[in-house]
Amino acid sequence: MTVRKAWIVAGAAAAAGISFVMLLVVGVYVVAGNVLNSGAGRSVGLAKGAVPAAYRDLVQKWGNLCPALNPALLAAQLYQESGFNPNAKSPAKAEGIAQFIPGTWASHGIDGDGDGDRDVWDPNDAIPSAAKYDCSLASYVKDVPGDPTHNMLASYNAGAYAVIKYGGVPPYRETQNYVKTITTLEESFAAPATRVDPSEQAAGAIYYAQKKLGTPYLWGGTGTAEQGGRFDCSGLTQAAYKSVGITLPRVANDQYNAGPHPSRDELLPGDLVFFSTDPNNSRAIDHVGIYVGGGYMIDAPRTGAVIRFDPIDTRKYFGATRVTEDGAKALPTHV
């Protein structure tokens, strides 16, 4: 179904009074959309729980090390590299939460916590080292025309020499994609400075989920024919957004990073709403639904239940994400 068709169907459903959810979509979405402010400046604040609490203060402090860097950008790099896993190790021998290779660590690793050693496996050393490395790269290309942050990220990917040679981000597809990926992910880790724009795909995603009401829950379900068209919570949200051309990760805690994070009083229909056992750590998210307005969501709650409407205001409510196409594309597949 195209986005245009999704909007037509959603509007028709509301007009005909087929279900209360589409009335909520039209009422809440239109009213809220009329008061949105466009454009948000770069923020140095971190979105609630986007960075695990154990690392939040480190990221906030060291993310302000130089003007080309900010905490949300540093968080985006760490998430892209390791998913905040301090024990991550790649086939290329990159190590730790910041994925330093041994040669780069030898040159740029620092004793961030002042305990007398430089340990690539210790986030207290690796996160400050990542910030220092970024800022060193920024200093190498400070006289190059263009956006200092983009030039810094391009240096991280392609080397400072390439940035200097080409007078900015070099014409390498990999490097250009890296710059776009990190700056897009930055929006997910930053606390929004203003209201965030609504998603035009939202009504289509809701329409898809609405058609699944009453379907029995299946743990691990993604709606395949072999599974009888059944879903678990993140399988449903993934399928709903796939129906409008947006590919989300499979699990809920990665879906949280698919766009900026509106506050509770700024929710619009189509936002994904998340629930967690830890209010300070998005990696602990264990449930997701699609907001429909009026304090309700459509979700696949648990074994023995069916896809249904549920209230979002529970003690486990964590936050929300306004899914964007670019945000979903930027998400790493390996975390």
C-alpha positions in Angstrom: 0.0 0.0 0.0 1.4 3.4 -0.9 1.5 6.2 1.7 -1.1 8.2 -0.2 -3.5 5.2 -0.2 -2.8 4.6 3.5 -3.9 8.2 4.3 -7.0 7.9 2.1 -8.0 4.6 3.8 -7.3 6.0 7.2 -9.4 9.1 6.6 -12.3 7.2 5.2 -12.3 4.9 8.2 -12.5 7.8 10.5 -15.3 9.5 8.5 -17.3 6.3 8.4 -16.9 5.7 12.1 -15.6 2.2 11.5 -13.5 2.3 14.7 -12.6 4.7 17.4 -8.9 4.4 16.7 -9.1 6.2 13.4 -11.1 9.0 15.0 -8.3 9.4 17.4 -5.8 9.5 14.6 -7.6 12.3 12.8 -8.4 14.3 15.9 -5.1 14.0 17.7 -2.8 14.0 14.7 -4.3 17.0 13.0 -4.5 19.1 16.1 -1.0 18.3 17.2 0.4 18.7 13.7 -0.9 22.2 13.5 1.1 23.3 16.5 4.4 21.7 15.6 7.4 23.9 15.2 9.7 23.0 12.3 13.5 22.7 12.7 15.5 21.8 15.7 18.9 23.1 16.4 21.7 20.7 17.4 21.3 19.8 21.0 24.0 18.7 23.5 21.4 17.1 25.8 20.8 13.3 25.7 17.4 11.8 25.3 15.9 10.0 28.3 17.5 6.6 28.7 19.0 6.6 25.2 22.5 5.9 26.7 22.7 3.2 29.5 22.9 4.9 32.9 26.4 3.4 33.5 27.8 5.5 30.6 25.5 8.5 30.5 27.7 10.8 32.6 30.8 9.8 30.7 29.1 10.5 27.4 27.7 13.8 28.6 31.0 15.0 29.9 33.4 13.9 27.2 30.9 14.6 24.4 31.6 18.3 25.0 35.3 18.0 24.6 35.5 20.1 21.4 33.1 22.1 19.3 32.8 19.5 16.5 31.6 16.9 18.9 28.5 16.7 21.2 27.2 14.1 23.6 24.5 12.8 21.2 27.0 12.4 18.4 29.4 10.5 20.6 26.5 8.3 21.8 25.6 7.6 18.1 29.1 6.5 17.4 29.3 4.2 20.4 25.9 2.7 19.5 26.9 2.2 15.8 30.2 0.6 16.8 29.2 -1.7 19.6 25.6 -1.1 20.8 27.2 0.0 24.1 28.7 -3.4 24.6 32.0 -3.0 26.5 33.0 -6.6 25.6 32.4 -6.2 21.8 35.1 -7.6 19.5 35.0 -7.6 15.7 36.6 -9.9 13.2 38.9 -7.0 12.3 40.2 -7.1 15.9 38.4 -3.9 16.9 37.9 -4.0 20.7 35.6 -2.6 23.4 32.7 -0.2 23.5 34.4 2.2 21.1 35.8 -0.5 18.8 39.5 0.6 18.7 41.9 -1.4 16.7 45.2 -2.0 18.6 47.2 0.4 16.5 44.8 3.3 17.0 44.4 2.5 20.7 48.2 2.6 21.1 48.3 6.1 19.6 45.0 7.6 21.0 44.0 5.6 24.1 44.1 7.6 27.3 43.7 6.9 31.0 40.3 8.4 31.3 39.6 7.6 34.9 43.1 8.3 36.2 43.7 4.8 37.7 47.1 4.5 36.1 46.3 2.3 33.1 44.8 2.6 29.6 42.4 -0.3 29.2 40.5 -0.6 25.9 37.9 -2.9 27.6 37.2 -0.3 30.3 34.5 2.2 29.2 36.0 4.7 31.7 39.0 4.8 29.4 37.5 3.9 26.0 34.8 6.5 26.0 37.1 9.4 26.8 39.6 8.1 24.3 36.9 8.0 21.6 36.1 11.6 22.3 39.7 12.6 22.3 40.3 10.8 19.0 37.3 12.6 17.4 38.6 15.9 18.6 42.1 15.2 17.4 40.7 14.4 13.9 38.7 17.6 14.1 41.8 19.6 14.8 43.6 18.0 11.8 40.9 19.3 9.4 39.9 22.5 11.2 40.9 24.6 8.2 39.0 22.6 5.6 35.9 24.2 4.3 32.5 22.8 5.2 30.8 21.5 8.3 33.4 20.8 11.0 31.5 17.8 12.4 31.0 16.3 8.9 34.7 16.7 8.2 35.6 15.1 11.5 33.4 12.1 10.8 34.7 11.8 7.3 38.3 11.8 8.8 37.2 9.0 11.2 36.1 6.9 8.2 38.5 7.8 5.4 41.4 9.6 7.1 42.2 13.3 7.5 44.4 13.3 4.4 41.4 12.4 2.2 39.3 15.2 3.7 42.2 17.7 3.2 42.8 16.5 -0.3 39.1 16.9 -1.4 38.4 20.1 0.6 35.7 18.4 2.6 33.9 15.1 2.8 35.5 13.0 0.1 33.5 11.5 -2.8 33.6 8.0 -1.4 30.2 6.4 -1.0 31.2 4.6 2.2 32.4 7.8 3.8 29.4 9.8 2.7 27.1 7.1 4.1 29.0 7.0 7.3 28.6 10.8 7.8 24.9 10.6 7.1 24.4 7.5 9.3 26.0 9.0 12.4 24.4 12.5 12.0 21.0 10.8 11.6 21.5 8.6 14.6 22.5 11.7 16.5 18.9 12.8 16.3 17.8 9.7 18.1 20.2 10.2 21.0 19.6 14.0 21.4 16.9 15.4 23.6 14.7 17.3 21.1 15.1 21.0 21.4 11.6 21.6 20.0 8.6 19.5 18.9 9.5 17.0 16.3 7.8 16.7 12.9 5.1 14.1 12.4 5.6 11.1 10.2 3.5 10.9 7.0 3.7 7.1 7.2 2.0 7.0 10.6 -1.6 6.5 9.5 -0.6 3.6 7.2 1.2 1.9 10.0 -1.8 2.2 12.3 -4.1 1.0 9.6 -2.0 -2.1 9.2 -1.9 -2.8 13.0 -5.7 -2.2 13.3 -6.4 -4.9 10.8 -4.5 -7.4 13.1 -6.7 -6.7 16.1 -7.8 -10.0 17.7 -4.8 -12.0 16.3 -3.3 -14.3 18.9 0.2 -13.4 20.2 3.1 -15.6 19.2 6.6 -15.1 20.8 9.0 -14.5 18.0 6.2 -14.0 15.6 6.7 -11.8 12.5 3.4 -12.6 10.8 4.6 -15.2 8.3 2.2 -17.8 6.8 4.1 -20.5 8.7 3.3 -18.7 11.9 -0.3 -18.3 11.1 0.0 -14.6 10.6 0.8 -14.1 14.3 3.1 -11.6 15.9 5.0 -10.6 19.1 5.2 -7.0 20.1 8.2 -5.9 18.0 7.2 -8.2 15.1 3.9 -6.3 14.9 5.5 -2.8 14.9 8.1 -4.0 12.4 5.5 -5.3 10.0 3.3 -2.2 10.4 6.1 0.1 9.3 7.2 -2.3 6.6 3.8 -1.9 5.1 4.6 1.8 4.5 8.1 1.2 3.2 10.1 1.6 6.4 12.3 -1.2 7.6 12.8 -1.4 11.4 15.1 -3.7 13.3 13.6 -6.9 14.7 13.8 -6.1 18.5 12.2 -3.4 20.5 15.2 -1.9 22.1 16.8 -1.2 18.7 13.5 0.2 17.3 13.8 2.9 20.0 16.6 4.4 18.0 14.7 4.8 14.7 14.0 8.5 15.2 13.7 11.4 17.7 11.8 11.0 21.0 8.7 13.1 21.7 7.7 13.7 25.3 4.6 12.1 26.7 2.5 15.2 26.1 3.7 15.5 22.5 2.7 12.0 21.4 1.0 11.6 18.0 -0.7 8.6 16.5 1.9 6.4 14.9 4.6 7.0 17.4 6.1 3.8 18.8 5.8 3.7 22.6 8.2 1.6 24.7 8.2 -0.1 28.1 11.2 -1.1 30.2 12.2 -2.8 33.4 14.9 0.0 33.8 13.7 3.6 33.4 17.3 4.7 32.7 18.4 2.3 30.0 16.9 1.9 26.5 18.8 -1.4 26.1 16.4 -2.9 28.8 13.3 -2.1 26.8 11.1 -5.3 26.6 7.8 -4.1 25.0 6.6 -1.8 22.2 3.3 -0.7 20.8 1.9 1.8 18.3 0.3 4.8 19.8 -3.2 5.6 18.5 -4.1 8.6 20.6 -6.1 9.2 23.8 -3.5 7.4 25.9 -4.0 4.1 24.1 -1.8 1.9 21.8 -2.3 -1.2 19.7 0.1 -3.9 20.9 0.7 -7.6 21.0 1.0 -8.0 24.8 2.0 -11.5 25.8 1.5 -15.2 25.3 -2.2 -16.1 25.8 -3.4 -12.7 24.7 -4.4 -11.2 21.4 -3.4 -8.0 19.6 -5.6 -5.3 21.2 -5.8 -1.8 22.6 -4.0 -1.2 25.8 -3.3 2.0 27.9 0.2 3.3 27.7 0.3 4.9 31.2 1.8 2.1 33.2 4.7 2.1 35.7 6.9 0.6 32.9 6.3 3.3 30.4 9.7 4.4 29.1 9.3 6.8 26.2 8.4 7.1 22.6 10.0 7.3 19.1 8.7 9.2 16.1 9.9 6.8 13.4 11.6 8.4 10.4 12.7 6.7 7.2 16.3 8.0 7.5 16.4 7.1 11.2 15.4 3.5 10.4 18.0 3.2 7.6 20.7 4.5 9.9 20.3 1.7 12.5 23.2 -0.8 12.5 22.3 -4.4 11.9 24.9 -6.0 14.2 24.0 -4.6 17.7 
